[in-house]
């Protein structure tokens, strides 16, 4: 089994388990985690940590605003 075939099989199983929307959310979360959260914690350079922290704060602020909007639209 090649690496490509293993990745393909894993993708098919993930789509079966999560559905296309769930898989997209998982991929976006992993990209966000690897691209923003890990540099915030592990970077040796202060300017990278500061930039990643600022980006993470901005993303979380927008996520909180989106949550407030969605809660306002739902009929509860």
C-alpha positions in Angstrom: 0.0 0.0 0.0 1.4 3.3 -1.0 1.2 6.5 1.0 -1.2 8.0 -1.5 -3.5 5.0 -1.2 -3.4 5.2 2.6 -4.3 8.9 2.5 -7.1 8.2 0.1 -8.5 5.4 2.2 -8.3 7.6 5.3 -10.1 10.4 3.5 -12.8 8.1 2.4 -13.3 6.8 6.0 -13.3 10.4 7.3 -16.0 11.5 4.9 -18.1 8.4 5.7 -17.7 9.1 9.5 -18.1 12.9 9.5 -19.7 13.8 6.2 -18.3 16.4 3.9 -19.1 19.4 6.1 -17.6 17.8 9.2 -14.5 16.9 7.3 -14.2 20.4 6.0 -14.5 21.8 9.5 -11.9 19.3 10.8 -9.4 20.3 8.0 -10.0 24.0 8.7 -9.5 23.5 12.4 -6.2 21.6 11.9 -4.9 24.2 9.5 -5.8 26.9 12.0 -4.2 25.0 14.8 -1.0 24.3 12.9 -0.8 27.8 11.4 -1.7 30.0 14.4 -1.9 28.2 17.7 1.4 26.2 17.5 3.5 29.2 16.5 1.9 31.2 19.4 3.2 28.6 21.8 6.4 27.2 20.3 8.1 29.9 18.4 11.5 31.0 19.7 11.2 34.5 18.2 9.2 37.0 20.2 7.9 38.8 17.1 6.4 35.6 15.7 4.8 34.8 19.0 3.3 38.3 19.2 2.0 38.1 15.6 0.5 34.7 16.1 -1.1 35.8 19.4 -2.6 38.9 17.7 -3.9 36.8 14.8 -5.4 34.2 17.2 -7.1 37.0 19.2 -8.5 38.4 16.1 -9.8 35.1 14.9 -11.4 34.3 18.3 -13.0 37.7 18.4 -14.6 37.2 15.0 -15.7 33.7 16.1 -17.3 35.2 19.2 -19.1 37.8 17.1 -20.3 35.1 14.7 -21.6 33.1 17.6 -23.5 36.1 18.9 -25.1 36.7 15.5 -26.1 33.1 15.1 -27.6 33.0 18.6 -29.6 36.1 17.7 -30.9 34.6 14.5 -32.1 31.3 16.1 -35.7 31.3 17.4 -35.2 30.4 21.1 
